[in-house]
């Protein structure tokens, strides 16, 4: 007897897709493969009816809890509900406006999020602007990742970034960097007159990303610190990072996000402030080059970079694009976008998708194979996806903000059932889990 059986599923494995069953007991995967259902009785049986079974998504870049910034209704509870509705069963959350640069701040945030989270979660320390932080004690509180910036509003100078990298690397951690060179951004902004949405991409040129990726790569090499480049926005940026990876002695990982694959700067004319994001969107050619980098392995993983706002706050950008915060709500739509416009358009295979959003993020977070796999003995975090033609609508989403940049797009991949830690947590974007169901994941140093 087991708690739950998923039968007749198309199971995504690293080497391909097979038909079989998954047995779940006591929150873990008890058995997986053909004819599993013949060997067990179960309290609950889910007939997948040939739906695809994917490891739960592990999203390692999102902004979901900041009491000093986000308005009422936007917190770790509502945003992890949105996450699990979209098939995300593990999140690694990053600071937004409020820094988390001390053990006390880290523990305080952990306690707040534990009471609210629908899914298992980890936290990143940041935004580091000063090298005078207690790296070892922060890591002892349960993280291995530190975030810093080469651009405002959390600009750290080069010497600070190098010093932080040296300390974090020595302690067995990893530094994540937002890569845009502030001097180039300053010059570009000075050339712009007006406040229409269409001027915004010109304020954050491609060259700012390319220069910063190259510089922080050498910083990491000098400081002997593993580097994670967040939200690479262009194919050229991926190539810059890829060239560095091939010549570096320290691990370098490259992350992109769904919006950089879904939209170009041409789309800003229609969607305006609903596409305001940093780094800004790039050209159609850069989007295609970025897809190439995702396909050939230059990009290591995809994360949502989820940033929630209410529709009315974002609307203000039509009058003044400099007014609203940059960032898009994307954690609930990420998987369906990548299935519909990736797998179903022959841009990705199912195993490659699983590597990009489940296995590799889990490895980078230090939670693999407990998370990000369908191995026997691992956490039963599973997403069932059905093929169905539909039009994207914010009205169909759990996200409380009332909007999505994907509104009106025609998609063919739909999240049907989400299982987190062995329990059915969501069905068809309707959440069945509760705040507090998720556990904090204390993540050990790399070495």
C-alpha positions as CSV (number, residue, x, y, z in Angstrom):
1,X,0.0,0.0,0.0
2,X,1.2,3.5,-0.9
3,X,-0.3,6.9,-0.4
4,X,-0.7,7.8,-4.1
5,X,-0.2,6.3,-7.6
6,X,0.1,8.3,-10.8
7,X,-0.7,5.9,-13.7
8,X,-0.2,6.0,-17.5
9,X,2.1,9.0,-17.5
10,X,4.8,10.0,-20.0
11,X,7.7,10.3,-17.6
12,X,10.5,12.7,-18.5
13,X,13.9,11.2,-17.7
14,X,17.4,12.6,-18.5
15,X,17.7,10.3,-21.6
16,X,14.1,10.6,-22.9
17,X,10.4,10.1,-22.2
18,X,9.0,6.7,-21.2
19,X,5.5,5.6,-20.3
20,X,4.9,4.4,-16.8
21,X,3.7,5.0,-13.3
22,X,4.9,6.7,-10.2
23,X,4.2,5.5,-6.7
24,X,4.3,8.0,-3.8
25,X,4.6,7.2,-0.2
26,X,5.3,9.3,2.9
27,X,6.1,12.4,0.7
28,X,8.7,10.6,-1.4
29,X,8.9,8.7,-4.7
30,X,8.6,5.0,-3.8
31,X,8.8,3.5,-7.3
32,X,8.8,4.7,-10.9
33,X,8.7,2.9,-14.2
34,X,6.5,0.6,-16.3
35,X,4.0,-1.7,-14.5
36,X,4.5,0.0,-11.1
37,X,0.8,0.4,-10.7
38,X,0.4,-3.4,-10.9
39,X,2.6,-3.8,-7.7
40,X,0.8,-1.4,-5.4
41,X,-2.5,-0.5,-3.9
42,X,-3.0,3.1,-3.2
43,X,-5.2,5.4,-1.2
44,X,-5.4,7.8,-4.1
45,X,-4.9,7.1,-7.8
46,X,-4.4,9.8,-10.4
47,X,-4.9,8.7,-14.0
48,X,-2.5,10.8,-16.0
49,X,-4.0,9.6,-19.2
50,X,-0.8,10.1,-21.2
51,X,0.0,13.5,-19.7
52,X,3.7,14.4,-19.3
53,X,5.2,14.0,-15.8
54,X,8.0,16.4,-15.1
55,X,10.0,17.0,-12.0
56,X,8.7,19.9,-10.1
57,X,10.2,23.2,-11.2
58,X,13.0,24.6,-9.1
59,X,13.0,28.4,-9.5
60,X,16.2,29.9,-8.1
61,X,15.6,33.6,-8.9
62,X,12.5,35.3,-7.7
63,X,11.5,38.3,-5.6
64,X,8.4,37.5,-3.5
65,X,8.7,38.9,0.0
66,X,9.6,42.5,1.1
67,X,7.4,44.0,3.8
68,X,8.9,47.4,3.2
69,X,8.3,47.4,-0.5
70,X,5.4,45.2,-1.6
71,X,1.8,46.4,-0.9
72,X,-0.9,44.5,1.0
73,X,-1.7,41.2,-0.6
74,X,1.8,40.6,-2.1
75,X,3.9,38.5,0.2
76,X,5.5,35.1,0.3
77,X,2.1,33.5,0.8
78,X,0.3,34.8,-2.2
79,X,3.4,34.5,-4.4
80,X,4.3,30.9,-3.5
81,X,0.6,30.1,-4.2
82,X,1.1,31.6,-7.7
83,X,4.3,29.5,-8.0
84,X,2.8,26.2,-7.1
85,X,-0.2,26.9,-9.4
86,X,2.3,27.0,-12.3
87,X,4.3,23.9,-11.4
88,X,7.0,25.5,-9.3
89,X,7.5,23.3,-6.2
90,X,10.8,24.8,-4.9
91,X,11.8,28.4,-4.8
92,X,15.1,30.2,-3.9
93,X,14.1,33.7,-3.1
94,X,16.3,36.8,-3.4
95,X,16.1,40.2,-1.6
96,X,14.3,43.0,-3.4
97,X,14.6,46.4,-1.8
98,X,15.3,45.4,1.8
99,X,18.9,44.0,2.2
100,X,19.6,40.7,3.8
101,X,23.2,41.1,4.8
102,X,23.4,39.9,8.4
103,X,22.6,36.6,10.1
104,X,19.9,38.3,12.1
105,X,18.2,39.7,9.0
106,X,18.5,36.3,7.3
107,X,16.9,34.5,10.2
108,X,14.1,37.0,10.5
109,X,13.2,36.6,6.9
110,X,13.4,32.9,7.1
111,X,10.9,32.9,10.0
112,X,8.5,35.1,8.2
113,X,8.6,33.0,5.0
114,X,8.2,29.7,6.9
115,X,4.8,30.8,8.2
116,X,3.6,31.8,4.7
117,X,5.2,29.4,2.1
118,X,3.2,27.0,0.1
119,X,6.4,25.2,-1.1
120,X,9.8,24.3,0.1
121,X,12.2,27.3,-0.1
122,X,15.7,28.7,0.3
123,X,17.0,32.2,0.6
124,X,19.8,34.2,-0.9
125,X,21.7,36.9,1.0
126,X,22.0,40.3,-0.6
127,X,22.0,43.0,-1.8
128,X,25.6,43.3,-0.9
129,X,27.0,46.8,-1.3
130,X,29.6,46.7,1.4
131,X,32.3,44.0,1.9
132,X,32.0,44.4,5.7
133,X,29.6,41.5,6.2
134,X,29.9,38.3,8.2
135,X,29.9,35.8,5.4
136,X,30.5,32.6,7.5
137,X,27.7,33.4,10.0
138,X,25.3,34.2,7.2
139,X,26.1,30.9,5.5
140,X,25.7,29.1,8.8
141,X,22.1,30.5,8.9
142,X,21.4,28.3,5.9
143,X,22.5,29.8,2.6
144,X,25.4,29.4,0.1
145,X,24.5,32.3,-2.2
146,X,25.2,36.1,-2.1
147,X,23.8,38.6,-4.6
148,X,25.5,41.8,-5.7
149,X,25.2,44.4,-8.5
150,X,27.4,46.2,-10.9
151,X,24.5,48.7,-11.4
152,X,22.2,51.0,-9.3
153,X,20.2,50.9,-7.2
154,X,22.4,48.5,-5.3
155,X,25.7,49.3,-7.0
156,X,28.8,47.8,-5.5
157,X,32.2,49.1,-6.7
158,X,34.7,46.7,-8.2
159,X,36.8,46.4,-5.1
160,X,33.8,45.5,-3.0
161,X,32.7,42.8,-5.4
162,X,36.2,41.3,-5.5
163,X,36.5,41.3,-1.7
164,X,33.0,39.8,-1.3
165,X,33.9,37.1,-3.9
166,X,37.2,36.3,-2.1
167,X,35.4,35.9,1.3
168,X,32.4,33.9,-0.1
169,X,34.7,31.7,-2.3
170,X,36.9,30.9,0.7
171,X,33.8,30.0,2.8
172,X,32.4,27.6,0.1
173,X,29.7,29.9,-1.3
174,X,28.8,31.4,-4.6
175,X,28.2,35.0,-5.8
176,X,25.4,36.0,-8.0
177,X,25.8,39.2,-10.0
178,X,23.5,41.5,-11.8
179,X,25.7,42.4,-14.8
180,X,25.3,45.9,-16.3
181,X,28.0,48.5,-16.2
182,X,26.7,51.6,-14.5
183,X,28.9,54.0,-16.5
184,X,27.4,52.9,-19.8
185,X,23.9,53.1,-18.3
186,X,24.6,56.6,-17.1
187,X,25.8,57.7,-20.5
188,X,22.9,56.1,-22.3
189,X,20.3,57.7,-19.9
190,X,21.8,61.2,-20.5
191,X,21.1,60.8,-24.3
192,X,17.4,60.2,-23.8
193,X,14.7,62.8,-23.7
194,X,11.1,61.9,-22.9
195,X,9.3,59.5,-20.7
196,X,7.5,57.2,-23.2
197,X,7.8,53.5,-22.7
198,X,9.6,53.0,-26.0
199,X,12.7,54.9,-24.8
200,X,13.3,52.5,-22.0
201,X,15.2,49.8,-23.8
202,X,17.7,52.5,-25.1
203,X,18.5,53.4,-21.5
204,X,20.1,50.0,-20.8
205,X,22.3,49.1,-23.9
206,X,23.5,45.6,-24.7
207,X,27.1,46.7,-24.3
208,X,26.5,47.4,-20.6
209,X,25.6,43.7,-20.1
210,X,28.5,42.5,-22.3
211,X,31.1,44.6,-20.5
212,X,29.9,43.6,-17.0
213,X,29.7,39.9,-17.7
214,X,33.3,39.9,-18.9
215,X,34.5,42.0,-15.9
216,X,32.9,40.0,-13.2
217,X,34.1,36.8,-14.8
218,X,37.6,37.9,-14.3
219,X,36.8,39.1,-10.8
220,X,35.6,35.6,-9.9
221,X,38.6,34.0,-11.5
222,X,41.0,36.3,-9.5
223,X,39.0,35.8,-6.2
224,X,38.6,32.0,-6.7
225,X,34.9,32.2,-6.3
226,X,32.1,30.4,-8.2
227,X,30.0,32.9,-10.2
228,X,26.4,32.8,-11.2
229,X,25.3,35.4,-13.8
230,X,21.7,36.2,-13.3
231,X,19.1,37.1,-16.0
232,X,21.3,37.1,-19.2
233,X,19.1,39.2,-21.5
234,X,20.8,38.5,-24.9
235,X,22.4,35.9,-27.1
236,X,25.5,38.0,-27.2
237,X,25.6,38.1,-23.4
238,X,25.3,34.3,-23.4
239,X,28.2,34.0,-25.8
240,X,30.3,36.4,-23.7
241,X,29.7,34.3,-20.7
242,X,30.2,31.1,-22.6
243,X,33.6,32.2,-23.8
244,X,34.5,33.0,-20.2
245,X,33.3,29.6,-19.0
246,X,35.6,27.9,-21.4
247,X,38.7,29.6,-20.0
248,X,37.9,29.9,-16.3
249,X,39.2,27.8,-13.5
250,X,36.1,28.5,-11.3
251,X,32.6,27.4,-12.0
252,X,30.5,29.9,-14.0
253,X,26.8,29.4,-14.6
254,X,24.6,31.4,-16.8
255,X,20.9,32.0,-16.2
256,X,18.2,33.5,-18.5
257,X,14.5,34.2,-17.9
258,X,11.4,33.5,-20.0
259,X,10.7,37.1,-20.8
260,X,14.0,37.4,-22.6
261,X,13.0,34.5,-24.8
262,X,9.4,35.6,-25.3
263,X,9.7,39.3,-26.1
264,X,12.0,41.8,-27.9
265,X,12.3,45.5,-27.8
266,X,9.8,45.6,-30.7
267,X,7.1,44.5,-28.4
268,X,7.4,47.5,-26.1
269,X,5.4,49.7,-28.5
270,X,2.3,47.6,-27.7
271,X,2.9,46.5,-24.1
272,X,4.8,49.6,-22.8
273,X,5.3,49.5,-19.1
274,X,4.1,45.9,-18.9
275,X,7.5,45.0,-20.4
276,X,9.7,47.2,-18.2
277,X,12.5,44.9,-16.9
278,X,16.2,45.2,-16.0
279,X,18.2,44.5,-18.0
280,X,15.9,45.8,-20.7
281,X,14.6,43.7,-23.6
282,X,16.9,43.4,-26.6
283,X,16.5,43.0,-30.4
284,X,14.7,40.3,-32.3
285,X,18.1,39.0,-33.4
286,X,19.3,38.8,-29.9
287,X,16.2,36.9,-28.8
288,X,16.9,34.3,-31.5
289,X,20.6,34.1,-30.5
290,X,19.5,33.6,-26.9
291,X,17.3,30.7,-27.9
292,X,20.3,29.2,-29.7
293,X,22.3,29.5,-26.5
294,X,19.5,27.8,-24.5
295,X,19.5,25.0,-27.0
296,X,23.2,24.4,-27.2
297,X,23.9,24.4,-23.5
298,X,25.6,27.8,-23.2
299,X,22.7,28.9,-21.0
300,X,22.7,26.6,-18.0
301,X,19.3,27.2,-16.5
302,X,16.1,29.3,-16.7
303,X,14.6,31.1,-13.8
304,X,11.6,33.3,-13.6
305,X,13.0,36.5,-12.0
306,X,9.4,36.9,-10.8
307,X,8.6,40.4,-9.6
308,X,5.0,41.1,-8.5
309,X,3.1,44.4,-8.9
310,X,-0.6,45.2,-9.2
311,X,-1.9,46.3,-12.6
312,X,-2.7,49.8,-11.5
313,X,0.8,50.4,-10.3
314,X,2.2,49.3,-13.7
315,X,-0.3,51.4,-15.6
316,X,1.4,54.5,-14.4
317,X,4.3,53.8,-16.8
318,X,2.2,54.8,-19.8
319,X,2.5,58.4,-18.6
320,X,6.1,58.2,-17.2
321,X,8.1,55.0,-17.9
322,X,10.6,56.0,-15.2
323,X,8.0,55.8,-12.5
324,X,7.1,52.1,-11.9
325,X,9.5,49.5,-10.7
326,X,11.1,47.2,-13.3
327,X,10.2,43.5,-13.2
328,X,7.6,41.1,-14.4
329,X,5.3,38.5,-12.8
330,X,6.4,35.3,-14.4
331,X,6.7,32.4,-11.9
332,X,3.2,31.0,-12.7
333,X,3.6,31.2,-16.5
334,X,7.2,30.2,-16.9
335,X,6.7,26.4,-17.4
336,X,3.7,26.8,-19.7
337,X,5.6,29.3,-21.9
338,X,8.6,26.9,-22.2
339,X,6.4,24.0,-23.0
340,X,4.2,25.8,-25.5
341,X,6.8,28.0,-27.2
342,X,9.8,25.7,-26.5
343,X,8.9,22.0,-26.5
344,X,5.8,22.2,-28.7
345,X,7.6,24.4,-31.2
346,X,10.6,22.0,-31.4
347,X,13.0,24.4,-29.8
348,X,13.5,22.2,-26.7
349,X,13.2,18.5,-26.0
350,X,11.4,17.4,-22.8
351,X,14.7,16.2,-21.2
352,X,16.4,19.6,-22.0
353,X,13.4,21.4,-20.5
354,X,13.7,19.3,-17.3
355,X,17.4,20.1,-17.2
356,X,16.8,23.8,-17.6
357,X,14.1,24.3,-15.0
358,X,14.4,21.3,-12.6
359,X,17.7,19.4,-12.5
360,X,20.3,22.1,-13.1
361,X,18.7,24.7,-10.9
362,X,18.4,22.1,-8.1
363,X,22.1,21.3,-8.5
364,X,23.1,25.0,-8.4
365,X,21.0,25.4,-5.3
366,X,22.5,22.4,-3.6
367,X,19.2,20.5,-3.3
368,X,19.7,17.9,-6.0
369,X,18.6,15.0,-6.2
370,X,16.2,15.6,-3.3
371,X,14.7,18.2,-5.6
372,X,14.7,18.4,-9.4
373,X,14.5,14.7,-10.2
374,X,12.1,11.7,-10.3
375,X,14.4,9.3,-8.6
376,X,13.2,6.7,-6.1
377,X,13.7,8.1,-2.6
378,X,13.6,11.8,-3.6
379,X,10.9,14.3,-2.7
380,X,7.7,13.6,-4.6
381,X,7.5,17.0,-6.4
382,X,5.8,16.3,-9.7
383,X,4.0,18.3,-12.4
384,X,1.5,16.7,-14.8
385,X,1.1,18.7,-18.1
386,X,-1.6,18.2,-20.6
387,X,-1.7,19.4,-24.2
388,X,-4.5,21.8,-24.8
389,X,-4.9,24.9,-27.0
390,X,-5.9,28.0,-25.0
391,X,-5.5,31.7,-24.8
392,X,-3.5,33.1,-21.9
393,X,-5.6,35.3,-19.5
394,X,-4.7,36.8,-16.2
395,X,-8.2,35.9,-15.1
396,X,-7.2,32.2,-15.1
397,X,-4.1,32.7,-13.0
398,X,-3.6,32.5,-9.2
399,X,-1.4,35.6,-9.3
400,X,-3.0,38.4,-7.4
401,X,-1.7,41.3,-9.5
402,X,-4.3,41.1,-12.2
403,X,-2.0,41.1,-15.2
404,X,0.4,39.1,-17.2
405,X,2.6,40.2,-20.1
406,X,1.5,37.0,-22.0
407,X,-2.1,38.1,-22.1
408,X,-3.8,36.9,-25.3
409,X,-1.0,34.5,-26.4
410,X,-2.0,31.2,-27.8
411,X,-0.4,28.3,-25.9
412,X,-0.7,24.6,-26.0
413,X,0.9,23.4,-22.7
414,X,-1.2,23.5,-19.6
415,X,-0.3,22.6,-16.0
416,X,-2.9,20.1,-14.9
417,X,-1.8,18.7,-11.5
418,X,1.0,19.7,-9.1
419,X,2.2,17.5,-6.4
420,X,4.5,18.9,-3.7
421,X,6.1,16.7,-1.1
422,X,3.7,14.0,-2.1
423,X,0.5,16.0,-1.7
424,X,-1.7,17.4,-4.4
425,X,-0.9,21.1,-4.1
426,X,-2.7,22.5,-7.2
427,X,-5.0,21.6,-10.0
428,X,-5.5,23.7,-13.1
429,X,-4.1,26.9,-11.4
430,X,-6.3,26.4,-8.4
431,X,-4.2,26.1,-5.2
432,X,-5.0,23.3,-2.7
433,X,-1.9,23.8,-0.5
434,X,-1.9,26.2,2.5
435,X,0.5,28.8,3.9
436,X,3.1,27.1,6.0
437,X,3.1,23.8,4.1
438,X,6.6,24.6,2.7
439,X,9.8,24.0,4.7
440,X,13.0,26.0,4.7
441,X,15.9,24.3,2.9
442,X,19.2,24.9,4.7
443,X,21.8,24.7,2.0
444,X,25.3,23.5,2.7
445,X,28.6,25.2,1.4
446,X,30.0,24.0,-1.8
447,X,33.2,22.8,-0.1
